């Protein structure tokens, strides 16, 4: 579902910061070579991620769901000079394109990639995070959130993608639509969790911004 018209989306992008050349190249290659290219954050959401990261200048970032690396590169733009971004994915087939663009970027020494089960990897990281981005399998959103909150610094931000799920969250989920059920439960949990403050933004497919108290 598109929540705003294509002409209005084009206007928004035309009046926002341009997409950096390296990210434009990655965007194009993802659409040419990778399955489900709509999973890419893209120009507008990517600029929002970069701007938010620049505002808080995180020393540590955690990303769940690397895909082709577009959102990681956006988030890395705001890293503190000695900051590190840890990004996790389970799809080994995407590692070559990730590494290609990470190595072309100014952040190649600040991005650490992890391949495997995200929950196990999160547990193994003896770190506190200033910024986290959840953009992976929807079935584990509740598990990811519960694993991440205790590892966030006070005032840290958690971003959760696809929380409107093409508008499916508005209606009772069908019996076999497990992802929609999970996202409905996730949105309710994040909104009612007294450890955090949240706002759901109508950016692309829904992006929740959560601040840990």
Secondary structure, DSSP 8 states (H G I E B T S, - for coil): --SS-HHHHHHHHHTS----HHHHHHHHHHHHHSS-GGGS-HHHHHHHHHHHHHHHT-SEEEEE--TTSHHHHHHHTT--TT-EEEEEES-GGGHHHHHHHHHHSTTTTTEEEEES-HHHHHHH----EEEEEE-S-GGGHHHHHHHHHTTEEEEEEEEEE-SSGGGGGGS---TT-HHHHHHHHHHHHHHH-TTEEEEEE-STT-EEEEEE-
